[in-house]
């Protein structure tokens, strides 16, 4: 059974940091490209960052502007998203997505940036 389980979200003040994790099971994680998306209330889901199966290639949305870092630990079947210098407009549900032989989504983790 394929599972993607996100964690690490929460409430943080503007300028703060969070580290999101996505633990994968049920498929060959090291063969899949992993991507983080987010969806704010009333808005469409948008790509935040992606990382190749081996971790050697990453890409980011323009709004990230050096604030977020995606990484992965294939030995732990986990992908991470480090969020720094958070802004209120970063408030959203953050989802991880796996793309390879199949395509899978996690259930999401809420990130709220507010003072």
Backbone torsions as a table, in degrees:
resi	resn	phi	psi	omega
1	UNK	NA	125.0	-179.3
2	UNK	-77.0	133.6	174.8
3	UNK	-139.4	138.8	168.4
4	UNK	-126.6	118.2	-174.9
5	UNK	-121.1	110.1	177.7
6	UNK	-85.1	150.7	175.5
7	UNK	-154.0	169.6	175.4
8	UNK	101.8	-5.3	177.8
9	UNK	-73.0	173.3	179.1
10	UNK	162.6	-167.6	178.9
11	UNK	-97.9	129.9	-178.7
12	UNK	-141.7	149.8	178.6
13	UNK	-77.8	155.5	175.0
14	UNK	-54.1	137.2	-176.2
15	UNK	90.0	-9.1	-178.0
16	UNK	-81.8	-176.3	-176.0
17	UNK	-133.3	153.5	171.8
18	UNK	-144.4	154.1	173.0
19	UNK	-122.1	114.7	177.7
20	UNK	-91.0	144.9	176.2
21	UNK	-125.9	150.7	175.2
22	UNK	-135.8	110.6	-179.2
23	UNK	-95.1	127.6	-175.8
24	UNK	-109.0	149.1	174.3
25	UNK	-155.5	158.1	175.1
26	UNK	90.1	1.3	176.6
27	UNK	-152.8	170.0	-177.3
28	UNK	-81.5	87.8	-172.8
29	UNK	-52.7	-43.0	-174.1
30	UNK	-67.3	-9.2	178.9
31	UNK	-99.5	1.2	-173.0
32	UNK	-112.3	137.9	166.9
33	UNK	-73.0	138.9	-179.3
34	UNK	-118.3	140.2	-177.6
35	UNK	-138.1	143.3	171.5
36	UNK	-103.0	134.0	173.2
37	UNK	-121.2	167.6	172.7
38	UNK	-144.1	155.9	177.6
39	UNK	-141.0	117.7	176.8
40	UNK	-90.7	157.1	179.6
41	UNK	-55.2	128.6	177.7
42	UNK	77.8	4.6	-178.6
43	UNK	-120.9	162.7	177.4
44	UNK	-78.2	156.4	176.5
45	UNK	-67.4	137.5	-178.2
46	UNK	-131.8	150.4	178.5
47	UNK	-72.6	137.9	177.2
48	UNK	-106.9	-53.0	-177.3
49	UNK	-160.8	150.9	177.6
50	UNK	-135.5	157.7	179.9
51	UNK	-143.5	139.3	-178.5
52	UNK	-69.2	168.9	-174.9
53	UNK	-60.2	-36.9	179.8
54	UNK	-89.8	-7.8	178.6
55	UNK	88.1	0.5	-175.5
56	UNK	-81.9	-11.8	-177.4
57	UNK	-133.1	131.2	178.3
58	UNK	-130.4	157.9	174.1
59	UNK	-145.4	152.8	-175.0
60	UNK	-136.5	151.0	171.5
61	UNK	-69.0	153.3	-176.1
62	UNK	-63.0	-29.4	-176.9
63	UNK	-72.2	-13.5	179.2
64	UNK	-66.6	-45.6	173.9
65	UNK	48.6	46.9	175.2
66	UNK	79.8	3.7	-177.3
67	UNK	-86.6	-28.4	-176.5
68	UNK	-112.3	151.8	176.6
69	UNK	-135.6	125.7	176.1
70	UNK	-98.3	141.3	177.0
71	UNK	-151.0	169.3	179.5
72	UNK	-147.0	153.6	175.2
73	UNK	-126.6	96.0	-175.7
74	UNK	-64.2	-29.4	177.8
75	UNK	-67.0	-21.6	179.9
76	UNK	-108.1	2.7	-178.2
77	UNK	52.5	43.4	-174.0
78	UNK	-136.0	139.5	171.9
79	UNK	-117.1	146.3	-175.4
80	UNK	-123.0	157.1	170.5
81	UNK	-138.2	110.3	176.3
82	UNK	-87.0	123.1	-178.8
83	UNK	-110.9	116.5	178.2
84	UNK	-119.4	162.3	177.6
85	UNK	49.1	48.6	-174.9
86	UNK	-66.6	145.6	-179.8
87	UNK	-120.4	158.0	177.4
88	UNK	-55.2	-33.3	179.8
89	UNK	-71.8	-6.3	173.5
90	UNK	-83.7	-4.9	178.2
91	UNK	-61.3	123.7	-176.4
92	UNK	-177.1	170.8	166.3
93	UNK	-90.5	127.8	-178.5
94	UNK	-102.5	129.4	-176.8
95	UNK	-119.6	144.9	169.3
96	UNK	-103.1	151.8	-174.7
97	UNK	-137.7	136.0	178.2
98	UNK	-113.0	133.2	180.0
99	UNK	-130.3	122.4	177.5
100	UNK	-165.9	-122.6	173.1
101	UNK	-64.0	-30.9	175.1
102	UNK	-125.9	178.5	176.2
103	UNK	-131.3	128.3	-173.9
104	UNK	-134.9	149.5	177.5
105	UNK	-122.6	147.7	169.1
106	UNK	-86.7	-179.7	-176.7
107	UNK	-88.4	-13.1	177.0
108	UNK	95.5	155.9	174.7
109	UNK	-135.2	135.4	-174.7
110	UNK	-82.0	130.9	171.8
111	UNK	-117.3	122.8	178.9
112	UNK	-123.1	122.6	179.9
113	UNK	-111.8	111.2	-175.0
114	UNK	-158.9	147.8	175.4
115	UNK	-94.1	NA	NA
